[in-house]
């Protein structure tokens, strides 16, 4: 019996290592570029269920890679249902919006093929544990001791900073500022966001990136949470007040303390560090196609 139990534990350990390796590989943009997957073309009207790892999300589409290294383009719509998996008959899954679909998340997509060979998603489901693992890899919100998880964090943080520069032109940048320890938007901040939303481009060629920051005073973990809440509040204001679709907003990210150059530290004002930067970016490929 002990031998059987030990064998089962070993299998689970090997499976966990393989999942971590896969997530680490796809989180690295260089790996995806050097090792492209086979493209799946979904027949129009075909009902299909695909399980895989999210490589990236670009507005209303995401790229999903399965265990056979086949990549499926998944189209998100207003009616797409996104939630964690059910936990028994009386415990429904937790509902999410599209901002929860982050790189490295293992999901199961149920959908139907469209005329472009893509999978139009009707339902997207994922495990609580997989979501927590993907969030840990995307940004260091909790202490992580495992060396593999730490490497994933650094890869994902670097990818989050540079991915938009590879695929988008930055059309406009605005910053909104906060008081010490504050996360609520001021009247001045709302006016800035109102102006930004009024000038947002029409069509499907834009993406809004939201990055939150805190000053260097206080506890690091508290500053990280503070910056994240500031970013979340900006997204909520744009979505509720101006009906900006969440699929047009990349996952809001709080980066904690603003990193200043050593030579600039003495002259910097902490009030400038307590902010959220909002970037409106235009897709290079769609611009050239128009």
MARDODREN-803249 format. One record per residue: y, z, x negated of N, C-alpha, C in turn; residue in one letter. Coordinates in steps of 0.001 Angstrom, whole numbers, padded with zeros to 6 digits, always signed. Layout:
YZXYZXYZXA ...
//
This chain:
-001205+000000-000830+000000+000000+000000+001251+000000-000862X +001265+000793-001924+002413+000832-002835+002631-000518-003494X +001522-001187-003842+001633-002492-004478+002257-003505-003524X +001844-003435-002238+002412-004352-001238+003898-004086-001064X +004274-002808-000982+005684-002431-000825+006509-002902-002013X +005956-002711-003226+006650-003138-004434+006835-004646-004449X +005806-005395-003986+005909-006851-003937+006998-007289-002959X +007076-006595-001799+008103-006920-000814+009490-006657-001362X +009649-005524-002060+010951-005206-002659+011345-006239-003698X +010361-006701-004482+010637-007701-005509+011084-009012-004884X +010434-009402-003776+010827-010643-003096+012245-010546-002578X +012592-009391-001991+013948-009223-001477+014969-009248-002603X +014615-008666-003738+015517-008647-004879+015761-010060-005396X +014679-010847-005496+014808-012234-005964+015672-013037-005004X +015445-012841-003684+016242-013564-002682+017708-013206-002795X +018008-011918-003023+019396-011477-003156+020060-012106-004368X +019310-012169-005471+019851-012769-006690+020162-014243-006466X +019256-014954-005759+019481-016373-005487+020707-016582-004620X +020912-015720-003611+022088-015840-002747+023357-015605-003543X +023368-014569-004387+024543-014283-005206+024845-015443-006142X +023784-016011-006742+023989-017144-007647+024578-018337-006909X +024071-018608-005692+024581-019730-004908+026039-019519-004553X +026399-018310-004108+027794-018024-003747+028706-018166-004951X +028249-017684-006108+029065-017779-007317+029288-019234-007696X +028232-020039-007558+028336-021441-007944+029306-022193-007056X +029212-022002-005732+030076-022774-004843+031493-022243-004837X +031695-020974-005240+033062-020452-005309+033829-021065-006456X +033112-021640-007410+033752-022240-008570+034027-023713-008294X +035319-024116-008171+035625-025504-007846+035096-026483-008871X +034989-026073-010127+034478-026960-011167+033024-027300-010902X +032232-026319-010418+030828-026564-010122+030694-027581-008998X +031506-027396-007930+031432-028321-006801+031797-029729-007226X +032730-029842-008185+033154-031158-008630+032071-031824-009475X +031410-031040-010332+030418-031605-011227+029085-031835-010528X +028800-031043-009499+027514-031127-008819+027730-031392-007331X +028160-032600-006947+028396-032883-005533+027103-032866-004746X +027195-032426-003498+026019-032417-002651+025860-033739-001915X +024684-033933-001337+024440-035120-000516+025173-034950+000806X +025856-035984+001263+026645-035904+002486+025772-036150+003709X +025880-035260+004701+025155-035442+005955+026040-036193+006949X +025493-037224+007544+026166-037951+008611+025461-037604+009918X +026189-036952+010821+025605-036517+012086+025787-037622+013122X +024706-037998+013771+024762-039036+014801+025596-038564+015986X +026442-039443+016494+027296-039078+017629+026424-038643+018804X +026754-037472+019359+026009-036925+020493+024802-036088+020105X +024444-036084+018804+023275-035316+018343+023588-033830+018312X +022743-033032+018939+022884-031577+018872+022183-031084+017613X +022869-030224+016872+022341-029827+015570+022725-028386+015256X +021804-027681+014600+022082-026346+014072+021952-026409+012556X +022990-025985+011857+023002-026025+010394+023357-024645+009866X +022581-024176+008897+022883-022917+008220+023214-023214+006768X +024328-022659+006298+024732-022898+004919+025885-022017+004509X +026455-022353+003374+027548-021583+002798+028832-022406+002876X +029926-021775+003273+031204-022470+003360+031731-022753+001957X +031927-024031+001651+032520-024416+000375+034031-024292+000419X +034635-024788+001494+036083-024677+001657+036444-024990+003091X +037627-024531+003507+038161-024851+004827+039510-025506+004644X +039693-026642+005316+040947-027379+005240+041468-027561+006656X +042263-026607+007119+042791-026689+008467+041698-026593+009496X +041461-027675+010246+040501-027648+011328+039122-028172+010928X +038876-028359+009651+037545-028755+009188+037097-027821+008075X +035777-027705+007910+035228-026958+006776+034012-027697+006257X +033733-027483+004975+032568-028084+004333+031478-027029+004205X +030288-027371+004686+029164-026440+004695+028032-027021+003865X +027507-026242+002916+026397-026690+002072+025147-025875+002387X +024022-026571+002673+022788-025866+002993+021900-025762+001754X +020704-025205+001926+019821-024938+000787+019311-026213+000132X +019379-027342+000836+018958-028611+000247+020109-029303-000487X +021232-028617-000623+022443-029137-001250+022992-030338-000478X +022845-030280+000844+023430-031286+001713+024706-030718+002314X +025784-031484+002242+027092-031029+002717+027386-031616+004095X +027781-030752+005011+028125-031161+006370+029594-030855+006630X +030323-031833+007164+031703-031588+007572+031687-031050+008997X +032204-029829+009159+032223-029153+010454+033654-029186+010997X +033797-029608+012246+035109-029690+012886+035281-028496+013821X +036396-027787+013662+036714-026643+014506+037628-027083+015637X +037417-026533+016818+038267-026834+017961+038734-025524+018593X +039608-025645+019594+040097-024456+020289+038968-023719+020999X +037909-024431+021364+036812-023820+022114+035675-023323+021225X +035784-023508+019903+034728-023035+019003+034622-021514+019069X +033434-021016+019346+033181-019572+019401+032744-019087+018022X +033454-018098+017479+033179-017578+016138+032938-016076+016237X +031791-015611+015792+031503-014179+015872+030371-013819+014938X +030195-012515+014736+029028-012032+014013+027810-012118+014934X +026636-012038+014347+025401-012144+015124+025223-010926+016021X +024534-011120+017129+024231-010010+018040+023346-008980+017344X +023556-007709+017684+022722-006637+017159+021935-006017+018303X +020946-006744+018770+020164-006276+019905+020751-006762+021220X +020063-006449+022312+020439-006951+023628+021784-006413+024096X +022122-005172+023739+023314-004530+024282+024449-004403+023258X +024320-005070+022150+025364-004992+021121+025797-006404+020735X +026782-006936+021461+027258-008288+021136+027959-008321+019799X +028062-009517+019219+028741-009654+017941+030244-009508+018077X +030906-009268+016969+032360-009138+016939+032996-010523+016868X +034000-010752+017722+034675-012047+017752+035646-012174+016589X +035754-013391+016034+036678-013690+014938+037482-014936+015283X +038639-015097+014603+039330-016372+014668+038984-017157+013399X +039559-018345+013259+039151-019216+012156+039536-018670+010786X +040493-017738+010741+040882-017186+009436+039762-016365+008808X +038748-016004+009619+037603-015273+009075+036598-016155+008366X +036760-017466+008473+035819-018399+007837+036255-018661+006409X +035854-017791+005500+036308-017849+004122+035230-018445+003221X +035663-018930+002077+034736-019509+001105+033648-018505+000724X +032406-018994+000628+031301-018129+000230+030586-017457+001378X +031098-017617+002611+030469-016987+003774+029278-017824+004244X +028132-017174+004437+026941-017843+004956+027010-017836+006474X +026967-019010+007098+027118-019119+008544+026040-020039+009125X +025814-019890+010421+024987-020822+011187+025882-021488+012218X +025892-022819+012209+026755-023588+013100+025899-024358+014098X +026193-024172+015368+025601-024982+016437+026670-025935+016938X +026354-027228+017002+027356-028176+017446+026767-029505+017835X +027654-030468+017985+027253-031809+018404+028000-032838+017557X +027327-033926+017209+027919-034947+016363+029050-035688+017055X +030094-036046+016278+031182-036840+016836+031127-038259+016281X +032120-039052+016614+032114-040465+016231+032337-040660+014736X +032843-039641+014042+033101-039737+012600+031941-039230+011754X +030810-038901+012378+029662-038399+011632+029790-036942+011254X +030721-036236+011888+030933-034814+011629+030239-033986+012705X +030126-032683+012451+029524-031771+013409+030631-030991+014098X +030866-031267+015366+031873-030530+016133+031274-029193+016548X +031828-028111+016024+031223-026786+016178+031459-026231+017574X +030380-025809+018209+030466-025091+019478+030371-023587+019238X +029442-023186+018353+029270-021774+018001+029100-021635+016495X +029739-020607+015925+029546-020261+014522+029200-018780+014462X +028076-018467+013837+027614-017088+013768+027344-016706+012316X +027546-015431+012001+027224-014930+010665+026952-013436+010738X +026279-012936+009730+025924-011526+009684+027094-010688+009188X +027166-009454+009683+028173-008513+009199+028091-008354+007690X +026865-008211+007199+026667-007978+005764+027127-009167+004941X +026893-010393+005449+027332-011588+004725+028851-011689+004709X +029495-011295+005823+030960-011335+005873+031563-010343+004876X +031006-009140+004830+031512-008137+003898+031332-008597+002452X +030200-009229+002159+029959-009734+000809+030955-010824+000452X +031249-011721+001413+032194-012808+001156+033601-012277+000957X +033991-011268+001753+035322-010662+001602+035443-009984+000246X +034380-009285-000166+034405-008634-001473+034558-009649-002593X +033950-010805-002403+034063-011858-003406+035422-012524-003371X +036086-012510-002210+037359-013217-002044+038523-012404-002576X +038455-011111-002414+039536-010247-002916+038993-008840-003076X +039439-008128-004081+038915-006807-004395+039583-005779-003494X +038969-005565-002318+039512-004595-001389+038869-003225-001565X +037718-003173-002209+037029-001910-002454+036535-001895-003892X +036331-000699-004468+035780-000651-005818+034430-001347-005874X +034223-002171-006871+032961-002910-007028+032435-002648-008425X +031223-002110-008493+030651-001754-009781+029761-002853-010340X +029167-003619-009442+028233-004635-009895+028951-005735-010672X +028440-006079-011838+029108-007065-012692+029148-008443-012050X +028095-008800-011307+028079-010102-010657+029163-010174-009593X +029296-009104-008780+030345-009073-007761+031721-009147-008397X +031916-008491-009531+033206-008526-010217+033534-009944-010672X +032526-010652-011175+032750-012041-011587+033114-012905-010393X +032458-012674-009256+032775-013427-008048+034212-013189-007606X +034673-011957-007721+036049-011622-007334+037044-012408-008163X +036835-012431-009465+037770-013127-010348+037764-014635-010084X +036571-015193-009836+036482-016626-009520+037232-016927-008227X +037004-016102-007194+037611-016365-005898+039124-016176-005941X +039609-015164-006678+041052-014943-006766+041733-016107-007472X +041097-016616-008523+041655-017769-009220+041638-018992-008328X +040531-019193-007608+040425-020339-006705+041474-020275-005613X +041733-019061-005087+042719-018921-004016+044111-019288-004492X +044407-019045-005775+045747-019332-006291+045963-020801-006592X +044898-021514-007016+045127-022874-007503+044613-023962-006583X +043776-023617-005584+043155-024663-004774+044190-025476-004021X +045208-024805-003480+046200-025526-002698+047013-026478-003557X +047200-026140-004836+047975-027009-005716+047234-028289-006018X +045890-028256-005941+045096-029444-006212+045156-030440-005065X +045220-029961-003818+045070-030832-002665+046347-031023-001863X +047380-030228-002123+048575-030250-001302+049843-030333-002148X +050865-030899-001520+052220-030820-002052+052933-029713-001296X +053615-028829-002017+054358-027752-001365+055653-028324-000812X +055801-028282+000518+056977-028856+001169+058101-027843+001306X +057750-026572+001557+058784-025552+001750+058193-024182+001471X +058997-023309+000884+058585-021933+000607+059666-020989+001106X +059278-019981+001883+060212-018933+002288+059581-017585+001978X +060407-016576+001804+059934-015217+001565+060584-014276+002574X +059799-013354+003089+060338-012307+003960+060091-010970+003274X +061022-010048+003454+061016-008822+002662+060810-007586+003537X +060325-006515+002907+059955-005297+003613+060543-004072+002907X +060731-003013+003684+061169-001753+003119+060033-001025+002442X +060332+000078+001802+059321+000860+001086+058255+001358+002065X +057008+000994+001797+055903+001432+002634+055871+000812+004012X +056694-000215+004281+056800-000801+005609+055990-002090+005708X +055468-002340+006906+054737-003578+007161+055304-004353+008351X +056187-003712+009133+056759-004385+010300+057819-005385+009873X +057890-006495+010602+058889-007516+010314+060266-007062+010793X +061271-007266+009966+062644-006962+010352+063211-008129+011159X +064368-007918+011778+065029-008984+012527+065360-010158+011612X +065760-009853+010382+066078-010904+009425+064831-011697+009046X +063703-010990+008872+062451-011663+008539+061999-012573+009675X +062128-012089+010903+061748-012902+012055+062604-014163+012142X +063895-014024+011854+064783-015185+011890+064366-016223+010847X +063953-015751+009678+063480-016661+008630+062239-017408+009075X +061306-016694+009706+060075-017319+010180+060347-018245+011364X +061320-017878+012208+061706-018746+013323+062185-020098+012808X +063002-020049+011775+063537-021288+011200+062414-022118+010567X +061493-021439+009887+060369-022133+009274+059523-022824+010332X +059200-022103+011409+058359-022665+012467+059040-023843+013160X +060354-023763+013304+061094-024846+013964+061038-026131+013154X +060886-026000+011847+060871-027167+010968+059466-027536+010490X +058457-026878+011061+057077-027178+010660+056743-028622+011026X +056002-029320+010174+055692-030731+010447+054754-030885+011629X +054838-032039+012270+053909-032364+013344+052638-032969+012747X +051607-033101+013573+050398-033764+013110+049420-032820+012455X +048482-033412+011677+047365-032653+011118+047386-032594+009592X +048523-032909+008996+048526-033018+007535+049141-031819+006843X +049272-030686+007551+049897-029538+006898+049008-028300+006976X +049268-027390+006065+048581-026103+006019+049601-025063+005598X +049518-023878+006176+050437-022796+005843+049680-021738+005049X +050195-021411+003889+049592-020391+003024+050448-019138+003070X +049809-017992+003268+050524-016718+003401+050002-015739+002355X +050909-015264+001493+050541-014334+000425+051420-013092+000486X +050789-011922+000554+051517-010660+000617+051538-009936-000710X +052637-009201-000955+052793-008467-002209+053409-007091-001961X +053241-006217-002941+053858-004895-002926+054495-004652-004289X +055346-003619-004368+055929-003318-005675+054936-002511-006509X +055296-002221-007747+054358-001603-008689+054338-000082-008617X +055084+000503-007686+055072+001952-007538+053955+002350-006585X +053459+003572-006734+052451+004073-005817+051030+003726-006243X +050083+004037-005343+048656+003862-005602+048255+002394-005467X +047407+001919-006387+047010+000514-006401+046309+000106-005112X +045320+000881-004668+044566+000521-003473+045444+000539-002224X +046386+001501-002159+047304+001533-001030+048215+000310-001039X +048668-000096-002216+049509-001287-002313+048751-002545-001902X +047462-002590-002241+046637-003733-001857+046540-003829-000336X +046269-002689+000309+046177-002664+001770+047527-002967+002411X +048589-002462+001799+049941-002689+002310+050295-004173+002279X +049995-004823+001168+050308-006248+001037+049495-007081+002018X +048236-006674+002263+047396-007405+003209+047936-007280+004624X +048368-006074+005007+048892-005880+006363+050183-006657+006562X +051014-006728+005536+052238-007519+005639+051915-008985+005881X +050937-009511+005143+050530-010904+005323+049962-011120+006725X +049149-010191+007197+048569-010307+008534+049645-010324+009614X +050688-009501+009448+051749-009432+010449+052546-010734+010507X +052715-011370+009360+053405-012660+009338+052583-013704+010101X +051279-013726+009852+050400-014669+010549+050431-014420+012053X +050349-013157+012443+050370-012822+013870+051673-013285+014525X +052796-013118+013842+054077-013532+014406+054126-015046+014588X +053676-015791+013589+053680-017252+013684+052748-017738+014794X +051601-017062+014938+050622-017481+015948+051063-017121+017358X +051591-015903+017536+051946-015432+018876+053304-015966+019321X +054304-015851+018459+055662-016248+018852+055824-017769+018865X +055203-018457+017918+055447-019890+017781+054211-020748+018031X +053110-020107+018450+051882-020844+018802+051400-021750+017676X +051577-021302+016435+051018-022056+015310+049503-021860+015322X +048710-022927+015420+047252-022757+015473+046735-022064+014215X +045812-021131+014399+045269-020407+013249+044528-021326+012298X +044005-022442+012815+043317-023379+011934+044292-024069+010978X +045604-023948+011243+046628-024502+010357+047066-023495+009305X +046513-022266+009360+046901-021201+008435+045698-020824+007581X +045843-020897+006268+044757-020473+005390+044601-018961+005486X +043473-018442+005049+043203-017013+005145+044318-016213+004489X +045045-015356+005259+046130-014578+004654+045584-013623+003605X +046279-013528+002484+045764-012733+001377+046833-011771+000858X +046452-010507+000732+047314-009512+000109+046904-009326-001340X +047848-009524-002252+047547-009471-003676+047944-008143-004321X +048456-007205-003521+048839-005924-004096+050126-006028-004874X +050148-005410-006032+051369-005322-006821+051770-006672-007407X +053045-007001-007326+053565-008211-007930+053512-008072-009435X +052986-009081-010109+052889-009063-011557+054147-009681-012162X +054928-008885-012866+056158-009371-013490+055950-009572-014981X +056673-010520-015551+056643-010710-016993+057249-009487-017667X +056713-009121-018832+057179-007924-019531+058675-008000-019818X +059162-009173-020195+060572-009314-020549+061474-009197-019334X +060900-009385-018135+061691-009391-016915+061611-008068-016170X +060732-007183-016628+060457-005952-015893+061696-005098-015699X +062506-004986-016730+063671-004110-016650+064715-004581-015666X +064816-005895-015468+065864-006437-014610+065395-006698-013190X +064093-006614-012927+063580-006920-011597+063927-005817-010614X +064198-006223-009378+064410-005270-008303+063112-005101-007543X +062694-003849-007316+061458-003619-006570+061550-004187-005165X +062765-004282-004616+062907-004806-003257+062452-006251-003170X +062546-006997-004268+062085-008380-004283+060570-008481-004345X +059920-007409-004765+058466-007412-004881+057780-007109-003548X +058469-006420-002657+057893-006062-001353+058129-007217-000386X +057240-008198-000431+057521-009429+000307+056232-010141+000708X +056410-011146+001544+055365-012109+001859+055938-013498+001615X +055229-014294+000822+055612-015685+000579+054851-016575+001549X +055563-017476+002193+054964-018412+003151+055234-019827+002657X +054164-020582+002427+054288-021950+001930+053784-022937+002976X +054602-023931+003272+054163-025047+004103+053775-026173+003155X +052514-026633+003252+051990-027606+002308+051475-028827+003052X +051722-030001+002480+051311-031268+003075+050120-031829+002311X +049090-032244+003032+047897-032792+002423+048199-034120+001738X +047896-034196+000445+048210-035411-000326+047446-036618+000193X +046177-036420+000522+045360-037533+000971+045837-038100+002290X +046191-037221+003234+046648-037701+004531+048029-038311+004447X +048867-037799+003501+050189-038410+003334+050067-039842+002860X +049194-040071+001873+049053-041412+001316+048427-042371+002314X +047632-041811+003246+046966-042656+004235+047908-043106+005331X +049012-042342+005537+049941-042674+006599+050915-043755+006188X 
//
